[in-house]
């Protein structure tokens, strides 16, 4: 099993801190983008999921970085952030 390199080592002064791999950092950045886009629109997770046809459980997993949002989903969220009404109309 190949061990991923650590890009952000844990803080030795913080017993609850942990090492972060590149994959985990990417997953966290994707989660932040999705959460910020949704909150900028003033929508709850359920409202966002319903409006843009994303399963709410999937959205939660992406926002909480339990799962990595795929590239197409990140692109979709970016388009939603730029043109929310157009996207909502297109998927209605």
C-alpha positions in Angstrom: 0.0 0.0 0.0 1.4 3.3 -1.1 1.5 6.0 1.6 0.5 9.5 0.5 2.9 12.3 1.3 1.9 14.6 4.0 1.6 18.2 2.8 0.5 19.7 6.1 2.0 18.1 9.2 0.1 18.1 12.4 0.9 20.6 15.1 2.8 18.8 17.8 1.4 21.2 20.4 -2.2 20.2 19.6 -3.0 16.6 20.5 -6.2 16.7 18.4 -4.5 17.9 15.2 -3.6 15.5 12.4 -1.4 15.3 9.3 -3.1 16.3 6.0 -2.4 14.6 2.7 -2.8 16.3 -0.7 -6.0 14.3 -1.4 -7.5 15.4 1.9 -6.6 19.0 1.2 -8.2 18.9 -2.3 -11.3 17.3 -0.8 -11.5 20.0 1.8 -11.1 22.8 -0.7 -13.9 21.3 -2.9 -16.1 21.0 0.2 -15.4 24.7 1.0 -16.3 25.8 -2.5 -19.6 23.9 -2.5 -20.6 25.1 1.0 -19.7 28.8 0.2 -21.6 28.7 -3.0 -24.7 27.4 -1.3 -24.5 29.8 1.6 -23.9 32.7 -0.7 -27.2 31.9 -2.4 -28.9 31.8 1.0 -30.0 28.2 0.6 -30.2 25.4 3.0 -28.7 22.1 1.9 -32.2 20.7 1.2 -33.2 23.8 -0.8 -30.0 23.8 -2.8 -30.3 20.0 -3.5 -33.9 20.4 -4.6 -33.3 23.5 -6.7 -30.3 22.1 -8.6 -31.2 18.4 -8.6 -28.4 17.1 -6.4 -29.2 14.3 -3.9 -29.1 16.0 -0.5 -27.1 13.1 1.0 -24.4 13.5 -1.6 -24.4 17.3 -1.1 -23.9 16.8 2.7 -21.1 14.3 2.0 -19.3 16.7 -0.3 -19.7 19.7 2.1 -18.5 17.7 5.1 -15.6 16.3 3.0 -16.7 12.7 3.7 -16.6 12.2 0.0 -14.6 14.0 -2.8 -16.9 15.9 -5.2 -15.9 14.8 -8.7 -14.6 17.4 -11.2 -17.9 17.6 -13.1 -19.7 18.5 -9.8 -17.2 21.2 -9.0 -17.7 22.7 -12.4 -21.5 22.5 -12.0 -21.3 24.3 -8.7 -19.1 27.0 -10.2 -21.7 27.6 -12.9 -24.4 27.7 -10.3 -22.4 30.3 -8.4 -22.2 32.5 -11.6 -25.7 31.9 -13.0 -28.0 30.4 -10.3 -31.3 31.4 -11.9 -30.3 30.2 -15.4 -29.2 26.8 -14.0 -32.4 26.4 -11.9 -34.5 27.2 -15.0 -32.5 24.7 -17.1 -33.0 21.8 -14.7 -36.6 22.6 -13.9 
